[in-house]
Amino acid sequence: QDSMHWHPYTTSERAINIIDAVRRMGLPSAPEDLAADLACHAVLISERLEYFGDHDTSNHLANNGRGLYRIGSALGDDATRTLGFEILSREAARIFLPGGTLREGSSHYHLLYLRNYLDVWFAAARHGHDTEAATLRAIAGELMEAARHLVLPGGVPCIGDISPDCPPSFLTGLETGKGAWAATLDADVRERLKSLADIVENPSSETSLSDG
């Protein structure tokens, strides 16, 4: 567990992929074995949170929170879910500018974190955590609004870092609730996404300019 396979960002992504695969394809092992495996993932993430002080902490900490939230929701583990929600809430205030743009200046990572906050909103709603769902939905709406000012007629310009997790094209269209990632969602979740996209307003130039 000291290898890069257990890096907290990777551990979070793997746990979420397993949870999503279970919903689509069924259990890969006995329920008690899978629960123990996911619980182990949660412990390792929580013990290795990627916090290095305000200046040196990247967007990874928010993804650590996402992993904990998804695992806690799937296992019915309130403590793990609550820790994940607390990280997600606090990091949203830290890594995004007042206008909703990702502070680090990467157009691709902005869309990636729009995807991430949509993902945890869907999980919260699916498991009946209505108060948390409302908070996460509000954050996702702000990020979606800001994302609409990043998209040009020719598509999303690749400004700043490009994540190795997925090609930018996979997230194109997410600013309006569409695209390749949206197409992977269940029909009821796509409808939930559409309901948010329908009420999100196009951002004012002044708001985006203030974010730089």
Order of alpha helices (4+ residues) and beta strands (2+ residues): alpha-alpha-alpha-alpha-alpha-alpha-alpha-alpha-alpha
